[in-house]
């Protein structure tokens, strides 16, 4: 019996229309909390990417040439529709990604709407410069859309990070082909429908679902796509950089993290421990900037370990729809196995499990919040991204030792520092290799501030005016002045 038969089938969205995949194939989308099928989703192919690129390129002149203020009005209408349909979108995101409803309502949904409204306001404020190069010419610059953008969205924050890519690209006059993660396609398909309802012209925003190895690969190598923006793993990011070289595509890559959260002995330990627990266990640890390494000065090490363990034990793991649930499942059976394998590796390396360390329950992809003590900097659980609810607590002696450990990975996305000494926090923040440093807090993001890292944490920055540069090309213009 075909288990897809009774499921709602989600087609591709190309040129403003719902389009069946060229292959005729659909995959089953699972609820990670129950392992039950929730939808059948189109499996896109090279042929579907071709059609989406044709639609996006055909729409580019009209959208990019539209009066900038009118583009802004359309994006504002889209933001209003997201607000009107937010409970629907919250439920979709929770079901598809296994996120607690309360977390999506508090974080993902407001951030997506805020991002869209912020960039809607940018539409008529993207300016050039008059540069007095010489007296016999008027020389000035303008910013033009980079062209057709391929946006590859991850599964950990499909709605929020999807909007981080879509909103600035549209504000700059670009058109898009969006590939949601194969595991979490549903919210992006619904968002694209709402954009059309808001008046976005057909072809400006196209959504092609399917496997990264098929749809994503086709996008990266497609000569009709001018830029790729990707959030995901460093290994995939490397492949994207190599593929983008085929036609010198621009790329923005937001990749992994192994972020250090430094707690000095003079810190407010209650606040620091609370934020450190939230920094690793939020979204079941599936956050690129998760504070997966908590570095603690030796005099207060045991106390912080105890506080973190107490908070981990207090987390309510379970049904994402329950109002008291604070942590849902990881995204898939494969991700659950990866996390549990890393827990085994940590034990084999000699680290001590203080709490957690196993699967929670016997159905759904739930992992217990896990705290490792006695972790050495060289251990794999300290060096490699686990992307699950697992924290390594590492002791340090002084500032120099803390910085040696914190900066001693291939990642440089984010970090935190906790201390009552104002000079220390500024010194340490300046010395940390990270795109974002939080002082006496952890984990906040805002679309107005640049976001990104270097090394295996990525290339370029998202958010703020950095995103405007990502999706535009400067053009210099010379106008000769007759003498």
C-alpha positions as CSV (number, residue, x, y, z in Angstrom):
1,X,0.0,0.0,0.0
2,X,1.4,3.4,-1.0
3,X,1.6,5.4,2.2
4,X,1.8,8.7,0.1
5,X,-1.8,8.2,-1.2
6,X,-3.6,9.6,1.8
7,X,-1.1,12.5,2.4
8,X,-1.5,16.0,1.2
9,X,0.8,16.4,-1.9
10,X,2.9,19.6,-2.1
11,X,4.0,20.6,-5.6
12,X,6.8,23.0,-6.6
13,X,6.1,26.7,-6.9
14,X,7.4,28.0,-10.2
15,X,6.4,31.2,-12.0
16,X,3.6,31.8,-9.6
17,X,2.0,28.4,-10.2
18,X,1.9,25.1,-8.3
19,X,3.8,22.7,-10.6
20,X,4.2,19.0,-10.4
21,X,7.8,17.8,-10.4
22,X,9.2,16.7,-13.8
23,X,10.0,13.3,-12.3
24,X,6.5,12.8,-10.9
25,X,8.2,11.7,-7.7
26,X,7.2,12.7,-4.2
27,X,9.0,12.0,-0.9
28,X,7.4,11.5,2.5
29,X,7.9,14.2,5.1
30,X,8.0,12.9,8.7
31,X,7.1,14.5,12.0
32,X,10.3,14.1,14.0
33,X,8.4,14.0,17.3
34,X,6.3,11.0,16.3
35,X,8.1,9.6,13.2
36,X,4.6,9.7,11.5
37,X,4.2,10.8,7.8
38,X,2.7,14.3,7.6
39,X,3.0,15.2,3.9
40,X,4.2,14.1,0.4
41,X,6.6,16.7,-1.1
42,X,7.7,17.1,-4.7
43,X,11.2,15.8,-5.5
44,X,12.6,18.4,-7.8
45,X,15.2,17.7,-10.5
46,X,17.6,19.5,-12.8
47,X,14.7,20.1,-15.2
48,X,12.6,21.8,-12.4
49,X,15.6,24.0,-11.5
50,X,15.9,24.9,-15.2
51,X,12.2,26.0,-15.3
52,X,12.6,28.0,-12.1
53,X,15.6,29.8,-13.3
54,X,13.8,30.7,-16.6
55,X,10.9,32.1,-14.5
56,X,13.2,34.0,-12.2
57,X,15.2,35.5,-15.1
58,X,12.1,36.5,-17.0
59,X,10.8,38.3,-13.9
60,X,14.1,40.0,-13.1
61,X,13.8,43.1,-15.3
62,X,10.3,43.9,-14.1
63,X,11.0,43.4,-10.4
64,X,14.4,45.0,-10.4
65,X,13.1,47.9,-12.5
66,X,10.0,48.5,-10.4
67,X,9.8,51.7,-8.4
68,X,11.7,50.9,-5.2
69,X,8.9,52.2,-3.0
70,X,6.4,49.9,-4.7
71,X,8.7,46.9,-4.0
72,X,8.7,48.1,-0.4
73,X,4.9,48.3,-0.3
74,X,4.6,44.7,-1.6
75,X,7.1,43.4,1.0
76,X,5.2,45.3,3.8
77,X,1.9,43.7,2.6
78,X,3.7,40.3,2.7
79,X,4.8,41.0,6.3
80,X,1.2,41.8,7.2
81,X,0.0,38.5,5.7
82,X,2.6,36.7,7.7
83,X,1.3,38.3,10.8
84,X,-2.3,37.4,9.9
85,X,-1.3,33.8,9.2
86,X,1.3,33.5,12.0
87,X,-0.6,30.9,14.0
88,X,-0.9,28.7,10.9
89,X,2.8,29.1,10.2
90,X,3.8,28.5,13.8
91,X,1.9,25.2,13.7
92,X,3.5,24.2,10.4
93,X,7.0,25.0,11.6
94,X,6.5,23.1,14.9
95,X,5.1,20.0,13.2
96,X,7.7,19.9,10.4
97,X,10.8,20.7,12.5
98,X,9.8,19.3,15.9
99,X,10.1,22.7,17.5
100,X,8.0,23.5,20.6
101,X,5.1,25.8,19.7
102,X,6.1,28.2,22.4
103,X,9.6,28.5,21.0
104,X,8.4,29.2,17.4
105,X,5.9,31.7,18.7
106,X,8.6,33.5,20.8
107,X,11.6,33.4,18.4
108,X,11.2,32.1,14.9
109,X,8.0,33.8,13.9
110,X,8.6,37.3,15.3
111,X,12.2,37.2,13.8
112,X,10.9,36.3,10.3
113,X,8.3,39.1,10.3
114,X,10.9,41.6,11.7
115,X,13.4,40.7,9.0
116,X,10.8,41.2,6.3
117,X,9.7,44.6,7.6
118,X,13.3,45.7,8.1
119,X,14.3,45.0,4.5
120,X,11.0,46.3,3.2
121,X,12.2,49.6,4.6
122,X,15.5,49.3,2.8
123,X,13.9,49.2,-0.7
124,X,14.0,52.9,-1.4
125,X,17.1,53.6,0.6
126,X,19.7,51.7,-1.5
127,X,21.8,54.5,-2.8
128,X,25.0,55.2,-4.7
129,X,27.5,58.0,-4.3
130,X,28.7,61.0,-6.2
131,X,32.5,60.7,-6.2
132,X,34.4,63.8,-7.5
133,X,37.1,61.9,-9.5
134,X,37.9,64.7,-11.8
135,X,36.6,68.2,-12.7
136,X,35.6,67.5,-16.3
137,X,33.2,64.7,-15.4
138,X,30.3,63.8,-13.2
139,X,31.3,60.5,-11.7
140,X,28.9,58.5,-9.5
141,X,27.9,55.0,-8.5
142,X,24.6,53.1,-8.4
143,X,23.8,49.7,-6.9
144,X,22.1,47.2,-9.2
145,X,20.5,43.8,-8.3
146,X,23.0,41.0,-8.4
147,X,20.5,39.0,-10.5
148,X,19.0,35.6,-9.9
149,X,19.8,34.3,-6.4
150,X,19.8,30.6,-5.4
151,X,18.9,30.4,-1.7
152,X,19.6,27.1,0.1
153,X,17.9,27.0,3.4
154,X,18.7,24.8,6.4
155,X,16.4,22.6,8.5
156,X,17.1,24.0,11.9
157,X,15.4,27.4,11.4
158,X,13.6,27.0,8.0
159,X,11.2,30.0,8.4
160,X,13.6,32.4,10.1
161,X,16.8,31.8,8.1
162,X,14.7,31.5,4.9
163,X,13.6,35.0,5.5
164,X,17.1,36.1,6.2
165,X,17.9,35.3,2.6
166,X,14.6,36.1,0.8
167,X,13.9,39.5,2.3
168,X,17.1,41.3,1.5
169,X,17.4,39.7,-1.9
170,X,13.9,40.9,-2.8
171,X,14.5,44.4,-1.4
172,X,17.5,44.7,-3.7
173,X,15.5,43.8,-6.7
174,X,16.8,40.3,-7.2
175,X,14.6,37.3,-8.0
176,X,15.1,33.9,-6.3
177,X,15.1,30.2,-6.6
178,X,14.7,28.8,-3.1
179,X,15.5,25.3,-2.0
180,X,14.2,24.5,1.4
181,X,15.8,21.7,3.4
182,X,14.5,18.3,2.3
183,X,13.5,17.6,6.0
184,X,11.6,20.9,6.5
185,X,10.0,22.2,3.3
186,X,6.5,23.1,4.4
187,X,6.8,26.6,5.9
188,X,8.7,28.0,2.9
189,X,6.1,26.7,0.5
190,X,3.3,28.4,2.5
191,X,5.4,31.6,2.8
192,X,5.8,31.7,-1.0
193,X,2.1,31.5,-1.5
194,X,1.5,34.4,0.9
195,X,4.1,36.5,-1.0
196,X,2.0,35.9,-4.2
197,X,-1.1,36.9,-2.4
198,X,0.6,40.1,-1.3
199,X,1.2,41.0,-5.0
200,X,4.7,39.7,-5.6
201,X,4.9,39.2,-9.4
202,X,5.0,35.6,-10.7
203,X,8.5,34.2,-11.1
204,X,10.1,36.6,-8.5
205,X,10.1,33.9,-5.8
206,X,10.2,30.2,-6.9
207,X,10.5,27.2,-4.5
208,X,12.0,23.9,-5.7
209,X,11.9,21.2,-3.1
210,X,14.0,18.1,-3.1
211,X,17.4,16.6,-2.3
212,X,20.4,18.8,-1.8
213,X,22.5,16.4,-3.9
214,X,20.0,17.0,-6.8
215,X,18.3,20.3,-6.5
216,X,21.1,22.1,-4.6
217,X,23.7,20.7,-6.9
218,X,21.8,21.9,-10.0
219,X,21.4,25.4,-8.6
220,X,25.1,25.7,-7.7
221,X,26.2,24.7,-11.2
222,X,23.4,26.5,-13.1
223,X,24.8,29.2,-15.4
224,X,21.6,31.2,-15.0
225,X,22.0,31.7,-11.3
226,X,24.2,34.6,-10.3
227,X,24.6,34.1,-6.6
228,X,24.3,31.3,-4.0
229,X,23.4,32.0,-0.4
230,X,23.7,29.0,1.8
231,X,23.4,28.1,5.5
232,X,24.5,24.6,6.4
233,X,27.5,22.4,7.1
234,X,31.2,23.2,6.2
235,X,31.5,20.2,4.0
236,X,28.6,21.2,1.8
237,X,29.9,24.8,1.9
238,X,33.2,23.6,0.4
239,X,31.3,21.9,-2.4
240,X,29.3,25.0,-3.1
241,X,32.4,27.1,-3.4
242,X,33.9,24.7,-5.8
243,X,30.7,24.5,-7.9
244,X,30.2,28.2,-7.9
245,X,33.6,28.6,-9.6
246,X,32.1,27.2,-12.8
247,X,30.6,30.6,-13.7
248,X,32.2,32.8,-10.9
249,X,29.0,33.0,-8.8
250,X,29.0,35.1,-5.8
251,X,28.6,33.1,-2.6
252,X,27.6,33.8,1.0
253,X,28.1,30.9,3.3
254,X,26.9,30.7,6.9
255,X,28.3,27.4,8.2
256,X,29.2,25.6,11.4
257,X,30.2,26.6,14.9
258,X,31.8,25.3,18.1
259,X,31.2,28.4,20.1
260,X,32.9,29.0,23.5
261,X,31.1,30.5,26.4
262,X,33.7,31.8,28.9
263,X,32.7,32.0,32.6
264,X,35.2,33.7,34.9
265,X,35.2,33.2,38.6
266,X,33.8,36.7,39.3
267,X,30.8,36.3,37.0
268,X,27.2,36.2,38.2
269,X,27.1,32.4,38.2
270,X,23.3,32.1,38.4
271,X,22.8,34.3,35.3
272,X,25.8,32.8,33.5
273,X,24.6,29.2,34.1
274,X,21.1,30.0,33.1
275,X,22.2,31.6,29.8
276,X,24.8,28.8,29.2
277,X,22.1,26.2,29.5
278,X,19.8,28.1,27.2
279,X,22.7,28.6,24.8
280,X,23.2,24.9,24.2
281,X,19.8,23.3,24.8
282,X,17.6,25.8,22.9
283,X,16.3,24.1,19.7
284,X,17.7,20.8,21.0
285,X,21.2,22.2,20.4
286,X,20.6,22.5,16.6
287,X,21.9,26.0,16.4
288,X,25.0,27.1,14.5
289,X,26.0,29.4,17.3
290,X,25.1,27.1,20.2
291,X,27.4,27.5,23.2
292,X,28.5,23.9,23.0
293,X,31.8,24.6,24.8
294,X,31.4,26.2,28.3
295,X,34.8,27.2,29.5
296,X,34.8,27.8,33.3
297,X,37.6,29.2,35.5
298,X,38.8,26.5,37.9
299,X,37.7,28.0,41.2
300,X,34.0,27.9,40.2
301,X,34.2,24.9,37.8
302,X,32.4,22.3,40.0
303,X,29.7,24.8,40.9
304,X,28.9,25.7,37.3
305,X,28.9,22.0,36.3
306,X,26.4,21.3,39.0
307,X,24.2,24.3,38.0
308,X,24.2,23.3,34.3
309,X,23.3,19.7,35.3
310,X,20.4,20.9,37.4
311,X,19.1,23.0,34.6
312,X,19.5,20.2,32.1
313,X,17.5,17.8,34.3
314,X,14.7,20.4,34.7
315,X,14.2,20.6,30.9
316,X,10.9,19.2,29.8
317,X,11.6,17.1,26.7
318,X,8.6,15.9,24.7
319,X,5.6,16.7,22.6
320,X,6.3,20.0,20.9
321,X,2.6,20.9,21.0
322,X,2.4,20.7,24.8
323,X,2.6,24.2,26.4
324,X,5.1,23.0,29.1
325,X,7.6,21.4,26.6
326,X,10.9,23.2,26.5
327,X,12.8,20.9,24.2
328,X,11.6,18.9,21.2
329,X,13.3,16.2,19.2
330,X,16.3,16.5,16.9
331,X,15.4,16.6,13.3
332,X,15.8,13.0,12.1
333,X,16.8,9.5,12.9
334,X,20.2,10.2,11.2
335,X,20.8,13.3,13.3
336,X,19.8,11.4,16.5
337,X,22.3,8.7,15.6
338,X,25.0,11.3,15.0
339,X,24.4,12.9,18.4
340,X,24.3,9.6,20.3
341,X,27.5,8.5,18.5
342,X,29.3,11.7,19.7
343,X,28.1,10.9,23.2
344,X,29.7,7.5,23.0
345,X,32.9,9.1,21.6
346,X,33.0,11.5,24.6
347,X,32.7,8.6,27.0
348,X,35.5,6.7,25.2
349,X,37.7,9.8,25.2
350,X,37.4,9.9,29.0
351,X,34.9,12.7,29.6
352,X,32.4,12.2,32.3
353,X,28.6,12.4,31.8
354,X,27.1,14.4,34.6
355,X,23.5,14.0,33.3
356,X,21.8,12.7,30.2
357,X,23.7,10.7,27.7
358,X,21.0,8.7,25.9
359,X,17.8,8.7,23.9
360,X,14.7,10.0,25.6
361,X,11.8,7.6,25.1
362,X,11.3,5.0,22.5
363,X,9.6,6.9,19.7
364,X,10.5,10.2,18.1
365,X,14.0,11.5,17.7
366,X,14.5,12.8,21.3
367,X,17.9,13.0,22.9
368,X,18.4,13.7,26.6
369,X,20.0,17.1,27.5
370,X,23.6,16.0,28.2
371,X,26.4,17.6,30.2
372,X,30.0,16.4,29.9
373,X,32.5,17.3,32.6
374,X,36.3,16.6,32.6
375,X,36.5,17.5,29.0
376,X,39.9,18.2,27.5
377,X,40.4,20.8,24.7
378,X,41.8,18.2,22.3
379,X,38.8,15.8,22.6
380,X,36.6,15.4,19.5
381,X,33.5,16.5,21.5
382,X,35.4,19.8,22.1
383,X,36.6,20.2,18.5
384,X,33.8,18.9,16.3
385,X,30.3,20.3,15.9
386,X,27.7,17.8,17.3
387,X,24.5,19.8,16.5
388,X,22.6,18.4,19.4
389,X,21.8,19.0,23.1
390,X,25.3,18.1,24.3
391,X,27.6,20.5,26.2
392,X,31.3,20.1,27.0
393,X,32.4,21.9,30.2
394,X,36.1,22.7,30.1
395,X,38.2,24.2,32.9
396,X,40.7,27.1,32.4
397,X,43.2,28.9,34.5
398,X,43.4,32.5,33.4
399,X,42.6,34.8,30.5
400,X,45.4,33.5,28.3
401,X,44.4,29.9,28.9
402,X,40.7,30.7,28.2
403,X,41.6,32.4,24.9
404,X,43.9,29.6,23.9
405,X,41.1,27.1,24.3
406,X,38.3,29.3,22.9
407,X,40.2,30.2,19.7
408,X,41.6,26.7,19.3
409,X,39.1,25.3,16.8
410,X,38.5,25.7,13.1
411,X,35.3,27.7,13.8
412,X,34.9,31.4,14.5
413,X,31.2,32.2,14.5
414,X,30.3,33.3,18.0
415,X,31.5,33.4,21.6
416,X,30.4,34.6,25.0
417,X,32.3,36.1,28.0
418,X,31.0,36.4,31.6
419,X,32.8,38.6,34.2
420,X,32.2,41.5,36.5
421,X,35.5,43.1,35.4
422,X,34.8,45.7,32.7
423,X,38.4,45.7,31.5
424,X,38.5,42.0,31.2
425,X,35.4,41.6,29.2
426,X,36.6,44.2,26.7
427,X,40.1,42.6,26.4
428,X,38.7,39.1,26.0
429,X,36.0,40.2,23.5
430,X,38.6,41.9,21.4
431,X,40.8,38.8,21.4
432,X,38.1,36.2,20.7
433,X,38.0,34.9,17.1
434,X,34.3,35.3,16.4
435,X,31.9,37.2,14.3
436,X,29.7,37.9,17.3
437,X,30.7,38.2,21.0
438,X,28.1,38.4,23.7
439,X,29.2,40.0,27.0
440,X,27.3,38.8,30.1
441,X,24.5,37.4,27.9
442,X,24.4,34.8,25.2
443,X,22.6,33.9,22.0
444,X,20.8,37.0,20.9
445,X,20.6,38.0,17.2
446,X,19.1,41.0,15.5
447,X,18.6,41.6,11.8
448,X,20.2,45.0,12.2
449,X,23.6,43.6,13.2
450,X,26.0,41.7,10.9
451,X,25.9,37.9,11.3
452,X,28.6,35.4,10.2
453,X,32.0,34.1,10.8
454,X,35.2,32.9,9.1
455,X,37.2,29.7,8.7
456,X,34.8,26.8,8.9
457,X,32.1,29.1,10.1
458,X,31.7,30.6,6.6
459,X,32.2,33.4,4.2
460,X,30.7,36.9,4.3
461,X,28.0,38.4,6.5
462,X,24.2,38.4,6.6
463,X,21.9,41.0,8.1
464,X,22.0,44.8,8.2
465,X,23.6,46.7,5.4
466,X,26.0,43.8,4.8
467,X,23.1,41.9,3.1
468,X,22.4,44.9,0.8
469,X,26.0,44.5,-0.4
470,X,25.5,40.8,-0.8
471,X,22.6,41.2,-3.2
472,X,23.8,44.2,-5.2
473,X,26.6,45.1,-7.6
474,X,28.1,48.6,-7.7
475,X,28.3,50.3,-11.1
476,X,30.5,53.3,-11.7
477,X,29.2,55.9,-14.2
478,X,31.1,58.7,-15.9
479,X,29.4,61.6,-17.5
480,X,31.7,63.9,-19.5
481,X,31.2,67.6,-18.9
482,X,31.9,69.8,-21.9
483,X,34.2,72.6,-21.3
